[in-house]
Amino acid sequence: MIADFRSDTVTKPTPGMLEAMHRAKVGDDVFEDDPTVNELQSFAAELFGREAALFCPSGTMTNQIAIKVHTQPGDEVVCDQLSHIYNYEGGGIASNSGCSVRLMRGERGRYTAADVEASVLPDDPHFPRTSLVSVENTSNKGGGAIWNNAEIAQIRAVCDSHNLKFHLDGARLFNALVETGQTPVEVGATFDSISICLSKGLGCPVGSLVIGDADFIHQARRVRKAFGGGMRQAGYIAAAGLYALNHQVQRLKDDHALARQLEAELLKQHWVSQVIPVETNIVVAELIEGLTPSAAVEQLQAQGVLAVPFGSRQIRFVTHLDIDEELISFTFDTLPKLKC
Ligand SMILES: *Cc1c(COP(=O)(O)O)cnc(C)c1O
């Protein structure tokens, strides 16, 4: 038995999703001829109350497209030091868009409107031009932390007063929404662009969407082509996206319940010093002195429980739709076997 907690990207399509993919009507999406891609894009745009959306192969691409469209070379992007766009996108902010970053030192990936206000550079030829602010909700490296919506509204006001664009890396946005009860339309009204991943907790094999107004998406389509992300009969994977948005959003709450159970069990282990309080589906355990993340992960793997090293002292578990009660109890039996 293998309990794979390395990421919520390891999920396989459910039977209902596979059936929907099999039945998809397709065409050449570079000619905008794929009816299923068009349906997914309209569905997502409407869901967020915006004019348009664009289907892309990955969340890295949707983020990088948004950054490219919102900035000019030499501009500066404001984001948290833990953010995916800064840490995990291959240096794309610099190489794709020629921008520098101003890193916020937030709490679990969440900074404040005052932090942004203090980071906006004056219009002076010595300085880069601050042009874009990016928020990540939930924050991955922050252990699945959910942002406070009132803080986000205040950051929006700072962006407005300085004429800055505001991007949301919502790779796990729905994990936040099922907890807070905020609606996608409310999110849509706050940001200039929104990236969501279908391939994380929503369970699709591949795919992300970037959402915004028609002019933004028109420019995004050009950048997607230049980045090599124009796809042909992509309706087969877009069908998975439609299925996920219609059937696999509310169940994210089940992942969160399992994550809280896992948190409680980890706290009982002699090899765990603390667990970052669980807010969604990400569980980060800090190890006791002398046990390295790689040693812990190796021992767990030998017993059939997969996690990933996370920084110098921690390991990360992510719950998802392929983790059921049986795998959870197997995991709970296995955790105490770790020696150190
Ligand atoms: C996974 C993830 C992405 C996108 O990753 P891809 O693997 O490129 O789809 C973007 N932002 C965050 C916070 C993520 O966790």
The ligand as a MOL file (V3000), in Angstrom:
LIG
                    3D

  0  0  0     0  0            999 V3000
M  V30 BEGIN CTAB
M  V30 COUNTS 15 15 0 0 0
M  V30 BEGIN ATOM
M  V30 1 C 1.4580 24.3760 -8.2970 0
M  V30 2 C 1.4830 25.8230 -8.1790 0
M  V30 3 C 1.5510 26.6550 -9.3060 0
M  V30 4 C 1.6430 26.1560 -10.7200 0
M  V30 5 O 2.3430 25.0110 -10.9070 0
M  V30 6 P 2.3670 24.1800 -12.2560 0
M  V30 7 O 2.9970 22.9170 -11.8200 0
M  V30 8 O 3.1880 24.9610 -13.2070 0
M  V30 9 O 0.9630 24.0100 -12.7460 0
M  V30 10 C 1.5030 28.0140 -9.1190 0
M  V30 11 N 1.3920 28.5330 -7.8890 0
M  V30 12 C 1.3090 27.7810 -6.7870 0
M  V30 13 C 1.1370 28.4240 -5.4670 0
M  V30 14 C 1.3570 26.3970 -6.8870 0
M  V30 15 O 1.2740 25.6510 -5.7850 0
M  V30 END ATOM
M  V30 BEGIN BOND
M  V30 1 1 1 2
M  V30 2 1 2 3
M  V30 3 2 2 14
M  V30 4 1 3 4
M  V30 5 2 3 10
M  V30 6 1 4 5
M  V30 7 1 5 6
M  V30 8 2 6 7
M  V30 9 1 6 8
M  V30 10 1 6 9
M  V30 11 1 10 11
M  V30 12 2 11 12
M  V30 13 1 12 13
M  V30 14 1 12 14
M  V30 15 1 14 15
M  V30 END BOND
M  V30 END CTAB
M  END
